[in-house]
Structure formats: C-alpha cells, structure tokens
Amino acid sequence: MIAADRHQRLQEIADYRTVRKTLRAGGIGSLVFGALGLIGGLIPPVDFVLTAVGAALVGTGTWNILAPRPTGIIVDGLSLLMVGVYNIANVTVSVAQGETGGGSGLWIKLGIFQIVWGVQSFWRFVQFRDAFKSPATDAELLELDGMASQLWKAHEKDASDVIEFAVSGLRAMKWKCRLDPEYAFLATTGGAEVRVVSKDLFDIEDAGKVLIGKSHKAVFRIGAKTLKGTIKPESLARFQQWKIGMSLPIPIAA
C-alpha cells in the first residue's frame, strides 16, 4: 500500500528516473548522428553547415550522457529542430538545382519527424523541469526499480489488484498497473516509464468493443497524459470496481 506521504515522493523519483533514462538514451542517438554528420561534412567538398550540425549533436549527446539535466531536453530539442530543418532545406535546394535523388522523400519525412519531435521537447521540458529539484538517491531509484519489476512479474490472473492495457499509436506499448486503495502505480514494459497517480488522476474511458476479439477500445488518462489503446474486459471491469471504491475486484478468468 502506498502511504499518502509517499505518493508525491515516489512520483518525484519516477520523474527523475524518466528524465535521466530519456536524456541518456537520446544522448547516445545524438552522438551517433553527430558523428555521422561530422564525417559526412568533412568529406570533400567540405559542408560547413553539416559539420556544424554534427558538432552540435556530438556536444549535446555528450552533455546529456555525462550530466543529464532537464535543460538538456531543450538543447536536444533545438538540435533536432536544426537537423530537421537542414535535412528539408538540403533536399529542397537539391531539387531546385535539378538534382533528383531516390531518397529525397525519405529525407523530407525524416526532417518532418525530427522537427515534430524537437517541438515536443519543449512540452517534455515543462513536464519534467522540476525533476532535479529533489534528486533521487541510488537507494530510492533501486526501490522504484524493484516496485516496477515486481509489478511486471505479477499476472492479472493471479493478483487481484493488477490490470493490463495496451497503448496504440507512435508510442505503442503495454502498461501494467497496480491498484492501491487511493493510488495507482503504473509502469510500461520493462519499467521504462513509471507513473504514480492518485485515484482521481487516473481514469479509463470505455470506447466500445473492438471489431475483432474481446478487448475494448479505451482512452487512458494518467495525470496530464491522455493515451488511446485497448484493454481486456476483465481488466476494465476490475478498474471500474476500484474506481467506485469496491475493495474486492472481480477475479480474472483463466
């Protein structure tokens, strides 16, 4: 059971953990793309713009790996915007000069994706900007990792307080949730993302049965985040019982 005075701290630890993992993973990607940019830019004839972009990505990646901070999200976002604009501009100039390449469409799509992801970085910064005000200790991170691991080892057929659902879209993934009397502890596959929210900040809206199968389409609201996906009817019924305060969720049939 999550005590009332532990709920907020657990979410602070989860946010701190998410920012560190996200920035370090993004940092590795920035290093790889930055190194490729440097190599491509320095091959004669030298492309000074590509070289500068590559150097910026290498610097951003190194910073986010060695000293991850919420401000790194902004730097990473700006770097992605810069790369995205460069990719689109480079293709546009090439086409204007009469050069046609089979991969131009791919570079345009990649550039658009990078720009969209870069813009979203500003929203992620707003969400996690306070994550390092109260840094988590190694012991606290281990505790949270243990809680997420235990949740993913639990099976909804055996644990009456566990439900599962799947999110669709660009960030498609599976979630598990442990339903505490007043709080919900949620984690994605492998515990990549963890959320700890009070009962009033976690909701599942039934959107009707899918065309094929028994699952239901649903809208999941986890704090300020809204996701769409599917949930098994048994898990949905269990959630609904928990939401209205019933202490004994129905068992899930094998």
N, C-alpha and C positions, 0 to 999 in steps of 0.2 A: 504494500500500500504506500502511495506517495503522500507524505505529510504536507500540509498546507504550506509550511515554511520552507519545504524543499522544492516545491514546484518551480518557483521562479529561478532558483539557483541551477536546477537541472537544465532549464531552457537556456540559461546563460552559457553553461558548459557546452550544450549542444550547438549553440550558435558559434562559439569559439572554435569548436572542433570542425564544424562545417566550413568556416572561413579558411582555416589552416589547410584542410584537405583540398578545398577547391582551388586555393591560390597555388599550392604546391603542384597540383596536377596541371593547372593552367600554365604554371611556370615552366614545366617540362615541355609542354607544347610550344610555348614561346621560344624556348631555347632551340628546339628542333627547326621550327620555321625561320627563326632568326638566322641560324647557321646556314640554312639553305639560301636565304636571301643574300647573306654576305658572299657566299660562294658564287651565286648567280650574278651578283652585282659587280664582283671584282674580275670576272672573266671578260677579257677584251671583246668588244669595246666596253669600257667601264660604264656601269649605270650607277651614277652617284645617288639618285633617288632610292633605288632598290638597296644600295649599300647602306644608306642612312636608315631606311626602314628595318633592314636586317639587324643593324647595330642596336637600334632602339628595342627590338624584340629580345635580343640577347640580354641587354641590360635589364629589361622588365622581368624576363624569366629568372635571371639570377637573383634579383631582389626578392621576388615572390617565393623562391625556394628557400633562400637563406634567412630572410627576415619578413615573413608573411604578416601583413597588416591590412586592415580594411581599405586603406588608401591605395593599396596595391590593386584592388578591384577597379578603381578609377583609371589607374595607369594602364592596366591590362585592357580595359575597355577602349581607351584612347588609342592604344597601339593597334587594336583590332579595327577600329574605325579607319585609321590611317592606312592599314594594309588593304582593307576592303575598297576604299576609295582609289588606292593605287591600282589594284587589280582591274577595276572597272575602267578607270581612265586609260590604263595601258592598252586594254583591248579596244577602247573607243578610238584612240589615236591610231592604232594599227589598222583598223578598218577604214578610217578616214584617209589613210595613206595608200589604200588599195591592197593592203596585206590581208589575206584570208587564211585563217587557221582553223583546223578542225576542232580545236579545243577552246575556241573563243567563248562559246556558250557556257562551257563548264566554268571558265574563269569569271564570267559575269555572275553566274549563280553563286559561286564561292564568295565573290565580293559582296553580294547582297546579304548572304548568310553572315559574313563577318561584320557587316555594318549593323545588322539587326542584333546580333549577339553583343556587339560593342555598346549599342544604345541600352540594351537590357542591363548592362553592367552598372549603370547609374542607379537603376531600381534596386539591384542587389546591394549596392553600397548603402543606400538608405535603409535597407532591411538589416544589414549587419554592421553598420558603422559603430555601434556601441559594443560590439562583441569583445573587444580587447580592453574595455574599461575595467573589467574584473577577470583577468586571465585565469583559466583553469589550471590547476596543478596536475602533475602527472598522475597522482592518485585519483583525482576526480575524473580525468579522462579514462583511466582504466576502469573505474566504476561504471561510467556511462557505456563504454565498450562492452563490459560484461552484461549490463542490462539489455543492450541491443542484441548481443549474442544469445542470451537466454530466450529472448522473445522469438528469434528466428529458429531456435531449436524446438520451440513449442509448436504443437499441432492443434489446430482449431477443433479437431475431433476429440482431443483429449483434455484440452484446457478450456474451461467454460468461460474464461474472461478474454479469450483471444479471437480476433476476427482477421480476415484477409480480404484484400481487394487489389485490383489491377488498374493502373492509370494508363490511358492511351495518349497518343499524340507524339510530339517531338521528344518528350522526356518519358516515354513509356517505361514503366517499371512496376514491380509488385511491392505492395506495402503490407506490413503486419501491424496490428495494434493490440495493445493490452488495455482492457477497460478497467481502470481503477474506479472506485466509487465516485470520485469527484474529478478525476483527471484521466486523460488518455495519453499513453506512451506509444508513439508511432515510430517505425523505422522502415526504411526501404531495404531492398535486397542487400544482404551483407552489411547492413547498418551504415550505408554511405551517407544517408541523411537521417537525422533523428529530430523528432518534434515532441515537446511535452506541453500539452494544452489543457486548459480547464474544460469541463463538460460543455459549458455554454459557447466555447470557441471551436468545437468540433461537431460537424453535422454532416449527415449523408442524406441527400435528396434522391428519392427513388424516381427514376425517369422511365420506368416501364421495362418489360421483358425484352431481351434481345431476340432477333428473328430466329436464330438457331441456337439451341441449348437452353439451359435453365437459368443462366445468370441474368441479372438485371443491369440495365444501364443506370448510371448514377452520377451525381455531382457531389464531389467531396470538398468540404470547406474545413481547412485546417488553419486556424488563426486567420491571417490575412490572405492565405493562399487558397485559390479555387482550382480544382482539378476535375477532369472528367474521365470516366472509365467504367469498369464493370465490377459487380460484387455478387457472390453467390447468395441465393435467397436465404439460406440458413444464417450466414453472417449478417445479412441485412436485418433479419428478424431479431438476432441477438443484440445488434446495435440499438434497434428501436426499443427493446426491453430495457436496456441500460439507460437510454436517454430519458425514459419516463420514470426511472428510479427503481425498477424491479431488481431485486437483489440476486435472483437466480435466473440467469439467461438460459434459454432452452438448450438442450444438448444438440450437437450436430450429428446427424445420422452418418453412418459409415457409407 
